[in-house]
Amino acid sequence: MADYYNRQKDTIEKEKEVGGKAIEWLYQTSFGRLLLKLLVGPSFSNWKAKQNSKPSSAKKIADFVENYDIDLSEAEKDSFHSFNDFFTRKLKPTARPIDSNPQSVVAVCDGKLQVFPLNHQTQFTIKNSQYSLLDIIQDETLAETFKGGYCFVYRLSMDDYHRYIYPDGGRCLTEGRIKGKLHTVRPIAHEFVSVFSENTRHWQLLATQHFGQLLYMEVGAMLVGKIQNHGHSRFERGQEKGYFEYGASTIIVCYQKDKLKVAGDILRQSRAGVEVKVKLGEKVGEAYV
């Protein structure tokens, strides 16, 4: 199980994992890796998504709520016609308030956050896997735009709210989609494969009011039915950008050099290789003024 930092309690805690042994078997054994070749293709995830959209799948909700300690009082509605309807549920606005200061950098989603400085080669390392922004985005000019900046990596777990927002007002400059595989985004996978440069990715280059240009990327993962983006050309701070269907996944947000200061506790924990648990809308940094 992965350790993470709980900001509210100022403690290091163990992440609750369901199915962790199966994931370890897939990535750490010879037979598991053979089976993995079938599971990381889109066919398996698409099949699973169809099963989770059937009315009969709703019977799985109760066990999921119990296993992951889901607080259903936060949801806008209290009944669901399928498991996917439950998984993509909207929360009441009061459940995820957005930090009121427009100069604040806010978390774009629930998840475990690590922040990495982008060096002169725009490289960073996660769990023994070294990444470059060029490998992830496959656009040299775009990668150069964020040299010396910061890369925010939000890893969503099964128990997280799977909708995500824009961190600032602005407009979309350009966007793209990179086809790939669908490895799990759990930490163990990074020890064996370069998840962020192999998995399917959707990205947008955004011009924002307070933070310059942002690179905003959703990374697909095993069992994620679809990445559902709303496709706004213009947007407001805190506006919903989209959501993931069933499965855990990752969001990467890159900021340019000298545009923000990362919250001290997040920077300290990230340097130590520890993720920080955050909720959508909470402050994770502030703009340089």
Secondary structure as UniProt FT lines:
FT   STRAND          3..6
FT   TURN            7..10
FT   STRAND          11..14
FT   HELIX           20..28
FT   HELIX           30..39
FT   HELIX           42..52
FT   HELIX           55..60
FT   HELIX           61..68
FT   HELIX           72..74
FT   HELIX           83..87
FT   HELIX           93..95
FT   TURN            102..103
FT   STRAND          104..106
FT   STRAND          111..117
FT   TURN            120..121
FT   STRAND          123..126
FT   TURN            127..128
FT   STRAND          129..132
FT   HELIX           133..137
FT   HELIX           140..145
FT   TURN            146..148
FT   STRAND          150..155
FT   TURN            158..159
FT   STRAND          163..165
FT   STRAND          170..178
FT   HELIX           187..191
FT   HELIX           195..198
FT   STRAND          201..208
FT   STRAND          213..219
FT   TURN            222..223
FT   STRAND          227..229
FT   STRAND          234..235
FT   TURN            237..238
FT   STRAND          240..244
FT   STRAND          250..255
FT   TURN            257..258
FT   STRAND          260..262
FT   HELIX           264..271
FT   TURN            272..273
FT   STRAND          275..278
FT   TURN            280..281
FT   STRAND          283..287
//
